[in-house]
Amino acid sequence: MSDQVGRHSLPTRPTAWYDAIGWQEPPPPTSGNYAAWQRALDADVTRLATSWTPGLTNWMNGRCV
């Protein structure tokens, strides 16, 4: 079997982690990440990671086509 099998499913670009605020208890508001997420969009990042998934999803509504 070739070592090339399945490589098509691997990402070609690394995922960028764009959380600007560290995790605390209680969790800080999602809004602390808005500026960092906007910089990611401005930089045309295609893979974005965050600990605030629901907040990112709501914030992205209407920003991407």
Secondary structure, DSSP 8 states (H G I E B T S, - for coil): --TTTTGGGS-SS--EE---S---SS---GGGGHHHHHHHHHTT-S-EE-S-HHHHHHHHTTT--
